[in-house]
Amino acid sequence: MSDLRTDTPPTTRPRTVARLLLASALVFAGLSHLFWARKDFQAQVPDWVPMDKDGVVVASGGVEIMLGAALAVLTRDRVRVGRIAALFFAAVFPGNLAQYRGRRSAFGLDTDRKRLVRLFFQPVLIVWALWSTATPRR
């Protein structure tokens, strides 16, 4: 009989805690896309995106909720889900750039300096997604 733990890649407690924190943050952000922060998120949708800004916000919120849920419950597939989350964070980076370059105020980012500092957090999210879901080297 197969031991279930052999099907799940090994991890560490700090990585598990980081993964679950990221999952919670994604679900929270996704819900905010759908309910209380839709206008703020619309400020991040670049003008060159050929879709309705509200539709983009709703769709990306749904993706964030699904990614957060997957990070929390799909432990055997966490490495794959972490890579997908990292790709998602990279894919939405142009929105952060659009907010900075367009000088669009949202989420309390009401100065060029604040918007510029925000740009440096996206790589942190990418690294967080990859590190928290990776299999540690022995």
Backbone as a chain_set.jsonl record, in Angstrom:
{"seq": "MSDLRTDTPPTTRPRTVARLLLASALVFAGLSHLFWARKDFQAQVPDWVPMDKDGVVVASGGVEIMLGAALAVLTRDRVRVGRIAALFFAAVFPGNLAQYRGRRSAFGLDTDRKRLVRLFFQPVLIVWALWSTATPRR", "coords": {"N": [[0.846, -1.181, 0.0], [0.562, 2.216, -0.814], [2.159, 4.967, 0.72], [0.656, 8.006, 1.459], [2.163, 10.318, 1.862], [4.396, 10.018, 0.255], [3.542, 10.737, -2.206], [3.381, 13.439, -2.121], [5.472, 16.16, -2.633], [8.369, 16.891, -0.63], [8.458, 19.465, 1.91], [8.97, 22.391, 3.959], [8.247, 23.652, 7.254], [8.396, 26.564, 7.417], [8.122, 27.181, 4.649], [5.601, 26.136, 4.119], [3.982, 27.721, 5.795], [4.468, 30.225, 4.617], [3.422, 29.723, 2.066], [0.697, 29.314, 2.661], [0.066, 31.813, 3.725], [0.425, 33.392, 1.451], [-1.563, 32.244, -0.125], [-3.85, 33.026, 1.322], [-3.607, 35.82, 1.05], [-3.94, 36.084, -1.702], [-6.605, 35.167, -2.069], [-7.948, 37.089, -0.539], [-7.23, 39.441, -1.981], [-8.378, 38.796, -4.439], [-11.107, 38.734, -3.762], [-11.39, 41.414, -3.089], [-11.091, 42.54, -5.595], [-13.514, 41.877, -6.695], [-15.446, 43.053, -5.055], [-15.016, 45.41, -3.005], [-12.899, 47.033, -3.996], [-12.92, 47.559, -6.695], [-12.868, 49.84, -8.406], [-10.369, 50.963, -7.773], [-8.659, 48.916, -8.681], [-9.229, 49.043, -11.388], [-7.784, 51.255, -12.143], [-5.317, 50.236, -12.582], [-5.381, 48.814, -14.9], [-3.965, 48.705, -17.999], [-4.292, 51.139, -20.63], [-3.977, 50.118, -23.164], [-4.977, 47.575, -23.178], [-7.286, 45.608, -24.817], [-9.908, 45.333, -23.765], [-12.854, 45.564, -21.699], [-12.319, 47.449, -18.802], [-13.453, 46.876, -16.287], [-14.248, 44.249, -16.68], [-11.765, 43.008, -16.962], [-10.764, 43.391, -14.398], [-12.602, 41.924, -12.845], [-12.207, 39.346, -13.936], [-9.474, 38.917, -13.357], [-9.615, 38.992, -10.621], [-11.12, 36.691, -10.115], [-9.275, 34.777, -11.011], [-7.251, 35.174, -9.127], [-8.538, 34.326, -6.774], [-8.942, 31.616, -7.382], [-6.268, 30.768, -7.687], [-5.298, 31.237, -5.094], [-6.912, 29.46, -3.616], [-6.084, 27.056, -4.787], [-3.363, 27.026, -4.064], [-3.676, 26.633, -1.362], [-4.967, 24.138, -1.062], [-4.163, 22.191, -2.952], [-1.851, 20.403, -2.391], [-0.147, 18.423, -3.418], [0.29, 19.326, -5.959], [1.547, 21.701, -5.605], [3.996, 22.85, -6.434], [3.711, 23.234, -9.189], [1.438, 24.909, -9.148], [2.525, 27.061, -7.785], [4.352, 27.99, -9.658], [2.596, 28.797, -11.66], [1.269, 30.831, -10.287], [3.422, 32.606, -9.965], [3.859, 33.268, -12.638], [1.445, 34.552, -13.138], [1.725, 36.785, -11.449], [3.811, 38.033, -12.777], [2.528, 38.567, -15.171], [0.638, 40.514, -14.519], [2.164, 42.654, -13.928], [2.572, 44.712, -15.918], [0.296, 46.242, -15.454], [0.86, 47.483, -13.033], [2.982, 49.038, -13.871], [1.606, 50.67, -15.696], [-0.023, 52.096, -13.962], [1.91, 53.553, -12.593], [3.263, 54.969, -14.702], [1.119, 56.327, -15.815], [0.427, 57.927, -13.773], [-1.672, 57.333, -12.0], [-3.764, 57.471, -9.29], [-4.451, 55.194, -6.748], [-5.361, 52.863, -4.223], [-4.112, 54.251, -2.17], [-1.767, 54.964, -3.314], [-0.67, 57.667, -4.119], [1.33, 59.319, -4.97], [4.157, 59.846, -7.129], [6.434, 58.653, -6.097], [5.466, 56.716, -4.247], [4.08, 55.056, -6.03], [6.224, 54.189, -7.569], [7.784, 52.769, -5.678], [6.007, 50.694, -5.2], [6.319, 49.151, -7.49], [8.532, 47.571, -6.975], [7.624, 45.582, -5.35], [6.365, 43.612, -6.788], [8.276, 41.749, -7.931], [8.964, 40.583, -5.498], [6.634, 39.204, -4.815], [6.654, 37.302, -6.854], [8.993, 35.826, -6.263], [8.244, 34.939, -3.719], [6.051, 33.272, -4.334], [7.363, 31.262, -5.805], [9.398, 30.33, -4.018], [7.939, 29.516, -1.725], [6.546, 27.326, -2.582], [8.312, 25.53, -3.564], [10.325, 22.515, -3.714], [12.445, 21.809, -1.133], [16.019, 21.748, -1.266], [18.129, 19.075, -0.302]], "CA": [[0.0, 0.0, 0.0], [1.372, 3.425, -0.958], [2.051, 6.0, 1.741], [0.24, 9.247, 0.818], [3.21, 11.324, 1.953], [5.358, 9.856, -0.828], [2.976, 11.404, -3.369], [3.517, 14.871, -1.926], [6.88, 16.548, -2.521], [8.686, 17.395, 0.715], [8.529, 20.906, 2.122], [9.35, 22.736, 5.336], [7.212, 24.431, 7.943], [8.382, 27.961, 6.955], [7.582, 27.265, 3.29], [4.161, 25.883, 4.212], [3.363, 28.93, 6.362], [4.546, 31.264, 3.571], [2.471, 29.36, 1.004], [-0.659, 29.552, 3.145], [-0.105, 33.263, 3.808], [0.238, 33.859, 0.084], [-2.901, 31.791, -0.534], [-4.816, 33.921, 1.973], [-3.495, 37.14, 0.432], [-4.543, 36.004, -3.039], [-8.066, 35.09, -1.933], [-8.381, 38.417, -0.093], [-7.098, 40.368, -3.11], [-9.386, 38.435, -5.426], [-12.405, 39.206, -3.278], [-11.416, 42.875, -3.189], [-11.326, 42.833, -7.012], [-14.93, 41.672, -7.001], [-16.383, 43.778, -4.204], [-14.796, 46.741, -2.444], [-11.796, 47.811, -4.573], [-12.963, 47.435, -8.165], [-12.443, 51.094, -9.047], [-8.912, 51.077, -7.61], [-8.003, 47.968, -9.581], [-9.395, 49.516, -12.762], [-6.706, 52.221, -12.398], [-4.112, 49.5, -12.948], [-5.535, 48.171, -16.207], [-3.391, 49.582, -19.026], [-5.222, 51.587, -21.667], [-3.807, 49.341, -24.398], [-5.681, 46.29, -23.073], [-8.476, 45.793, -25.651], [-11.083, 44.759, -23.105], [-13.484, 46.4, -20.693], [-11.493, 47.452, -17.592], [-14.134, 46.172, -15.208], [-14.171, 42.823, -17.0], [-10.402, 42.565, -16.648], [-10.65, 43.358, -12.935], [-13.388, 40.783, -12.362], [-11.531, 38.11, -14.351], [-8.229, 38.726, -12.598], [-10.016, 38.657, -9.249], [-11.472, 35.268, -10.113], [-8.027, 34.008, -11.117], [-6.57, 35.244, -7.83], [-9.244, 33.457, -5.82], [-8.642, 30.218, -7.746], [-4.868, 30.492, -7.359], [-5.194, 31.154, -3.639], [-7.513, 28.194, -3.182], [-5.212, 25.967, -5.243], [-2.165, 27.008, -3.208], [-4.04, 26.14, -0.036], [-5.461, 22.756, -0.975], [-3.542, 21.244, -3.884], [-0.477, 20.276, -1.886], [0.672, 17.595, -4.321], [0.564, 20.113, -7.162], [1.912, 23.041, -5.168], [5.105, 23.387, -7.223], [3.101, 23.7, -10.448], [0.571, 26.056, -8.843], [3.417, 28.166, -7.452], [4.882, 28.527, -10.925], [1.489, 29.498, -12.317], [1.077, 32.074, -9.534], [4.531, 33.487, -10.325], [3.564, 33.77, -13.991], [0.341, 35.509, -12.997], [2.279, 38.023, -10.9], [4.57, 38.674, -13.862], [1.583, 39.017, -16.198], [-0.078, 41.716, -14.096], [3.133, 43.734, -13.702], [2.306, 45.873, -16.775], [-0.717, 47.08, -14.808], [1.553, 48.323, -12.063], [3.714, 50.029, -14.664], [0.63, 51.615, -16.241], [-0.434, 52.968, -12.87], [3.037, 54.454, -12.341], [3.503, 55.857, -15.85], [-0.063, 57.156, -16.014], [0.228, 58.726, -12.544], [-3.033, 57.047, -11.539], [-3.845, 57.247, -7.849], [-5.336, 54.129, -6.282], [-4.807, 52.113, -3.089], [-3.246, 55.128, -1.397], [-0.556, 55.262, -4.09], [-1.06, 58.963, -4.66], [2.506, 60.077, -5.387], [5.037, 59.076, -8.016], [7.342, 57.857, -5.261], [4.728, 55.545, -3.745], [3.816, 54.165, -7.166], [7.509, 53.594, -7.94], [8.116, 51.768, -4.657], [5.102, 49.551, -5.421], [6.853, 48.315, -8.568], [9.528, 46.648, -6.442], [6.974, 44.501, -4.609], [5.94, 42.538, -7.692], [9.277, 40.673, -7.911], [8.884, 39.902, -4.198], [5.53, 38.243, -4.929], [7.102, 36.212, -7.727], [9.926, 35.001, -5.481], [7.446, 34.332, -2.65], [5.298, 32.155, -4.916], [8.286, 30.184, -6.19], [10.084, 29.77, -2.847], [7.02, 28.863, -0.769], [5.994, 26.104, -3.158], [9.405, 24.694, -4.073], [10.816, 21.406, -2.927], [13.76, 22.218, -0.648], [17.168, 20.858, -1.548], [18.63, 18.433, 0.92]], "C": [[0.888, 1.24, 0.0], [1.094, 4.402, 0.178], [1.716, 7.316, 1.037], [1.334, 10.305, 0.835], [4.236, 11.191, 0.837], [4.857, 10.509, -2.113], [3.148, 12.92, -3.31], [4.99, 15.222, -1.805], [7.168, 17.111, -1.13], [8.711, 18.919, 0.749], [8.989, 21.149, 3.552], [8.218, 23.552, 5.953], [7.224, 25.901, 7.494], [7.811, 28.12, 5.544], [6.068, 27.051, 3.303], [3.441, 27.113, 4.747], [3.357, 30.045, 5.312], [3.555, 30.99, 2.446], [1.045, 29.654, 1.434], [-0.937, 31.041, 3.328], [-0.336, 33.863, 2.421], [-1.141, 33.455, -0.43], [-3.972, 32.706, 0.048], [-4.806, 35.302, 1.336], [-4.138, 37.149, -0.957], [-6.069, 35.953, -2.974], [-8.612, 36.452, -1.503], [-8.34, 39.425, -1.247], [-8.146, 40.074, -4.177], [-10.772, 38.906, -5.029], [-12.5, 40.723, -3.369], [-11.607, 43.325, -4.641], [-12.83, 42.813, -7.313], [-15.865, 42.601, -6.237], [-15.97, 45.205, -3.864], [-13.698, 47.576, -3.114], [-11.788, 47.78, -6.112], [-12.475, 48.686, -8.872], [-10.926, 51.256, -8.938], [-8.181, 50.135, -8.556], [-8.147, 48.385, -11.046], [-8.315, 50.528, -13.136], [-5.425, 51.522, -12.839], [-4.213, 48.827, -14.308], [-4.986, 49.126, -17.273], [-4.424, 49.934, -20.103], [-5.125, 50.745, -22.935], [-4.472, 47.97, -24.342], [-7.019, 46.434, -23.797], [-9.744, 45.172, -25.068], [-11.627, 45.778, -22.115], [-12.681, 46.308, -19.394], [-12.155, 46.699, -16.441], [-14.109, 44.662, -15.445], [-12.8, 42.244, -16.678], [-10.238, 42.429, -15.136], [-11.4, 42.158, -12.37], [-12.687, 39.468, -12.707], [-10.268, 37.883, -13.543], [-8.529, 38.427, -11.132], [-10.399, 37.191, -9.131], [-10.244, 34.385, -10.187], [-7.291, 34.025, -9.784], [-7.232, 34.345, -6.791], [-8.922, 31.992, -6.113], [-7.19, 29.864, -7.414], [-4.675, 30.354, -5.856], [-5.752, 29.846, -3.106], [-6.625, 27.019, -3.575], [-3.944, 25.885, -4.397], [-2.471, 26.399, -1.846], [-4.338, 24.647, -0.016], [-4.774, 21.748, -1.891], [-2.068, 21.024, -3.524], [0.41, 19.434, -2.792], [1.083, 18.352, -5.579], [1.082, 21.506, -6.832], [3.05, 23.649, -5.973], [4.565, 23.967, -8.53], [2.243, 24.937, -10.203], [1.426, 27.275, -8.485], [4.009, 28.805, -8.694], [3.811, 29.307, -11.682], [1.234, 30.834, -11.614], [2.184, 33.08, -9.874], [4.324, 34.084, -11.712], [2.434, 34.798, -13.965], [0.87, 36.834, -12.473], [3.104, 38.768, -11.949], [3.616, 39.264, -14.899], [0.857, 40.299, -15.801], [0.866, 42.893, -13.833], [2.927, 44.925, -14.65], [1.218, 46.795, -16.217], [-0.109, 47.994, -13.772], [2.35, 49.414, -12.768], [2.771, 51.094, -15.227], [0.161, 52.59, -15.165], [0.664, 53.994, -12.581], [3.191, 55.474, -13.478], [2.334, 56.803, -16.105], [-0.381, 58.047, -14.832], [-1.197, 58.582, -12.009], [-3.013, 56.729, -10.049], [-4.87, 56.161, -7.545], [-4.625, 53.406, -5.148], [-3.878, 52.975, -2.229], [-1.929, 55.448, -2.089], [-0.817, 56.566, -4.842], [0.126, 59.874, -4.981], [3.338, 59.19, -6.317], [5.954, 58.168, -7.214], [6.661, 56.589, -4.748], [4.469, 54.545, -4.866], [5.104, 53.473, -7.627], [7.914, 52.505, -6.953], [7.262, 50.52, -4.841], [5.636, 48.606, -6.489], [7.827, 47.261, -8.049], [8.913, 45.498, -5.644], [6.535, 43.347, -5.508], [6.983, 41.429, -7.782], [9.281, 39.901, -6.586], [7.77, 38.857, -4.236], [5.922, 37.043, -5.788], [8.02, 35.267, -6.967], [9.176, 34.269, -4.373], [6.69, 33.12, -3.183], [6.218, 30.978, -5.234], [8.929, 29.527, -4.975], [9.127, 28.97, -1.963], [6.465, 27.551, -1.293], [7.064, 25.131, -3.635], [9.706, 23.539, -3.13], [12.219, 21.773, -2.446], [14.842, 21.208, -1.021], [17.673, 20.295, -0.246], [20.121, 18.533, 0.992]], "O": [[1.867, 1.299, 0.744], [-0.057, 4.633, 0.549], [2.422, 7.705, 0.107], [1.422, 11.111, -0.091], [4.893, 12.176, 0.501], [5.648, 10.802, -3.01], [3.07, 13.599, -4.334], [5.693, 14.653, -0.97], [6.301, 17.74, -0.523], [8.956, 19.572, -0.266], [9.353, 20.214, 4.264], [7.349, 24.07, 5.251], [6.158, 26.447, 7.211], [7.096, 29.084, 5.272], [5.34, 27.722, 2.571], [2.403, 27.506, 4.213], [2.349, 30.73, 5.14], [2.921, 31.912, 1.932], [0.263, 30.189, 0.649], [-2.062, 31.487, 3.106], [-1.189, 34.733, 2.245], [-1.81, 34.243, -1.098], [-4.896, 33.114, -0.656], [-5.862, 35.893, 1.106], [-4.8, 38.115, -1.334], [-6.745, 36.631, -3.747], [-9.618, 36.917, -2.039], [-9.296, 40.169, -1.464], [-8.733, 40.992, -4.749], [-11.524, 39.417, -5.859], [-13.559, 41.263, -3.686], [-12.213, 44.367, -4.894], [-13.337, 43.629, -8.083], [-16.958, 42.906, -6.713], [-16.552, 46.14, -4.413], [-13.589, 48.761, -2.802], [-10.741, 47.961, -6.734], [-11.735, 48.588, -9.851], [-10.273, 51.643, -9.907], [-7.185, 50.523, -9.167], [-7.265, 48.102, -11.856], [-7.964, 50.652, -14.309], [-4.541, 52.158, -13.413], [-3.214, 48.318, -14.815], [-5.495, 50.236, -17.428], [-5.302, 49.137, -20.435], [-6.086, 50.666, -23.7], [-4.527, 47.272, -25.355], [-7.816, 47.299, -23.433], [-10.543, 44.566, -25.782], [-10.942, 46.732, -21.745], [-12.39, 45.206, -18.93], [-11.49, 45.969, -15.707], [-13.963, 43.888, -14.499], [-12.691, 41.124, -16.18], [-9.642, 41.465, -14.655], [-10.88, 41.453, -11.506], [-12.587, 38.577, -11.864], [-10.017, 36.766, -13.089], [-7.786, 37.695, -10.479], [-10.042, 36.526, -8.158], [-10.17, 33.361, -9.509], [-6.762, 32.999, -9.356], [-6.546, 33.678, -6.016], [-8.661, 31.216, -5.193], [-6.919, 28.772, -6.914], [-3.97, 29.456, -5.396], [-5.144, 29.202, -2.251], [-6.433, 26.092, -2.788], [-3.5, 24.79, -4.053], [-1.626, 25.731, -1.251], [-3.996, 23.962, 0.948], [-4.81, 20.55, -1.611], [-1.167, 21.414, -4.266], [1.603, 19.711, -2.916], [2.108, 18.046, -6.188], [1.06, 22.396, -7.683], [3.067, 24.863, -6.177], [4.933, 25.075, -8.921], [2.311, 25.903, -10.963], [1.08, 28.399, -8.848], [4.148, 30.026, -8.766], [4.092, 30.351, -12.272], [1.008, 31.85, -12.271], [1.912, 34.267, -10.048], [4.583, 35.267, -11.931], [2.472, 35.793, -14.688], [0.51, 37.893, -12.987], [3.089, 39.998, -11.996], [3.871, 40.339, -15.441], [0.496, 41.093, -16.67], [0.412, 44.001, -13.548], [3.097, 46.064, -14.216], [1.225, 47.997, -16.485], [-0.511, 49.15, -13.642], [2.389, 50.561, -12.323], [3.101, 52.28, -15.233], [-0.028, 53.776, -15.435], [0.375, 55.168, -12.35], [3.242, 56.681, -13.243], [2.524, 57.934, -16.553], [-1.332, 58.827, -14.867], [-1.839, 59.559, -11.622], [-2.315, 55.814, -9.612], [-6.004, 56.203, -8.021], [-3.395, 53.35, -5.13], [-2.945, 52.45, -1.622], [-1.073, 56.124, -1.52], [-1.139, 56.568, -6.03], [-0.056, 61.064, -5.236], [3.236, 57.963, -6.295], [6.217, 57.035, -7.617], [7.238, 55.504, -4.818], [4.618, 53.338, -4.679], [5.077, 52.31, -8.027], [8.344, 51.428, -7.364], [7.749, 49.405, -4.655], [5.431, 47.395, -6.407], [7.933, 46.177, -8.624], [9.609, 44.542, -5.301], [6.355, 42.226, -5.033], [6.614, 40.256, -7.714], [9.57, 38.704, -6.563], [7.948, 37.744, -3.741], [5.561, 35.907, -5.482], [7.847, 34.049, -7.019], [9.447, 33.095, -4.117], [6.688, 32.062, -2.555], [5.877, 29.828, -4.957], [9.001, 28.3, -4.903], [9.463, 27.877, -1.507], [5.961, 26.742, -0.513], [6.747, 24.023, -4.066], [9.394, 23.572, -1.94], [13.099, 22.025, -3.269], [14.611, 20.001, -1.079], [17.645, 20.962, 0.789], [20.727, 18.05, 1.949]]}, "num_chains": 1, "name": "protein.A"}
